[in-house]
Structures are given as structure tokens and as C-alpha cells.
Amino acid sequence: NTIWKIYYRMLKPFIEKFTTKVPKSPIPELLEREPETVKFEKPERLLDGRIRVTVEIIGKGRFKFKGVGRNYRITKNAAAKCALKNLRRLDLMKDLFFFNEKQKHISQIFILL
């Protein structure tokens, strides 16, 4: 019990950070983010024995992301991670574009005044 108290004091910031934002597996996270637009295609076996899976997202455009690995589970996770990374990047670009357009609009209003 005494040892736990000492370790808890040392680890408390990490434990609190982890409990506020619990990491999710990439596949459920992708399916929650794009529930009706995600489709995992059948796995393909490559010449070197690895497996490739493609995830297709049809919604805000048509996107395909590929994952490669030594088994289906790893490969599907890799494809989902790739898709999430690129979707986040796309959202960031859209936010920046919207912000820039908003700034242009505001500056045009000031010019008119």
C-alpha cells in the first residue's frame, strides 16, 4: 500500500491524462467518425506474403487508403490509421480555408467602410 502511494504520486499526471482522453483503436474510431461511408475491401495477398487491405470512404469525396502488414488484423488497423490521419489533415485544411475566407470577408467589409 505504501509503495502504491509513492508510485501513484509519480504517475498521477499520466493517469489523469489517460483517463480524460482514453485512446481508441483506429477501426472503431474510423467507423464512429464516418459510420455509413466506410467500406473495407477484401484483403489481397502480395507476392512477398504480406497482406494489403484497402479502406474506401465515400462521403466528402471518394478516398481510398491502403494498409499493408503480415496479417489481416494488423493490415486493417494500418489502413484505418492512414485514413484517420488523412481525414484529420483534410479537416484541418478545410478549417484553415474557411478561416482564410472568413478573414477575406471581414477585410472586404472594412474596405467598404
C-alpha positions in Angstrom: 0.0 0.0 0.0 2.8 2.4 0.8 4.6 1.6 -2.4 1.4 2.3 -4.4 1.1 5.7 -2.7 4.6 6.6 -3.8 4.1 5.4 -7.4 0.7 7.0 -7.6 2.1 10.4 -6.8 4.7 9.9 -9.5 2.3 8.6 -12.1 -0.7 10.8 -11.2 -0.3 13.3 -14.2 -0.1 10.4 -16.7 -3.1 8.6 -15.2 -5.2 11.7 -15.2 -4.2 12.5 -18.8 -5.0 8.9 -19.9 -8.4 8.9 -18.1 -9.5 12.2 -19.7 -8.8 11.0 -23.2 -8.8 7.2 -23.4 -7.1 6.1 -26.7 -9.3 4.2 -29.1 -8.5 1.6 -31.6 -8.3 3.1 -35.1 -11.0 0.9 -36.7 -13.8 1.8 -34.2 -12.7 5.4 -34.3 -12.9 5.5 -38.1 -16.3 3.7 -38.0 -17.6 6.2 -35.4 -16.3 9.2 -37.4 -17.7 8.0 -40.8 -20.4 5.5 -39.9 -22.1 5.0 -43.2 -19.3 5.8 -45.7 -16.5 3.4 -44.7 -16.0 0.1 -46.6 -13.1 -2.3 -46.1 -12.4 -4.2 -49.2 -11.3 -7.9 -49.3 -7.7 -8.5 -48.4 -5.1 -9.2 -51.1 -2.1 -11.3 -50.7 1.1 -9.8 -52.1 4.0 -11.7 -53.7 6.1 -11.4 -50.6 3.4 -13.0 -48.4 2.2 -9.8 -46.8 -1.5 -8.7 -47.0 -2.9 -5.5 -48.3 -6.3 -4.1 -47.4 -8.0 -1.0 -48.9 -10.5 1.1 -47.0 -12.7 3.3 -49.1 -14.5 6.3 -47.8 -17.4 7.7 -49.9 -18.8 10.8 -48.4 -17.0 14.1 -48.6 -15.4 12.9 -51.9 -14.1 9.5 -52.7 -11.0 8.4 -50.8 -9.0 5.1 -50.8 -6.4 4.3 -48.2 -4.2 1.2 -48.2 -2.7 -0.8 -45.3 0.0 -3.5 -45.6 1.0 -6.0 -43.0 1.8 -9.6 -42.1 -1.8 -10.4 -41.1 -5.3 -9.1 -41.7 -5.8 -7.5 -38.3 -2.6 -5.5 -38.5 -3.3 -4.5 -42.1 -6.8 -3.4 -41.4 -5.5 -1.3 -38.5 -2.8 0.2 -40.7 -5.4 1.2 -43.3 -7.7 2.7 -40.7 -4.8 4.7 -39.2 -3.8 6.0 -42.6 -7.5 7.0 -43.3 -7.8 8.8 -39.9 -4.5 10.7 -40.4 -5.5 11.9 -43.8 -9.1 12.8 -42.8 -7.8 14.9 -39.9 -5.4 16.6 -42.2 -8.3 17.3 -44.6 -10.4 18.7 -41.8 -7.5 21.0 -40.8 -7.1 22.2 -44.3 -10.9 22.9 -44.6 -10.8 24.8 -41.3 -7.8 26.9 -42.5 -9.5 27.6 -45.8 -12.8 28.6 -44.0 -10.8 30.8 -41.6 -9.0 32.5 -44.6 -12.2 33.0 -46.4 -13.8 34.5 -43.3 -10.7 36.8 -42.9 -11.1 37.9 -46.5 -14.8 38.6 -46.0 -14.0 40.7 -42.9 -11.3 42.6 -44.6 -13.6 43.4 -47.5 -16.2 44.8 -45.1 -13.6 47.1 -43.5 -12.5 48.3 -47.0 -16.2 49.1 -47.8 -16.4 51.1 -44.6 
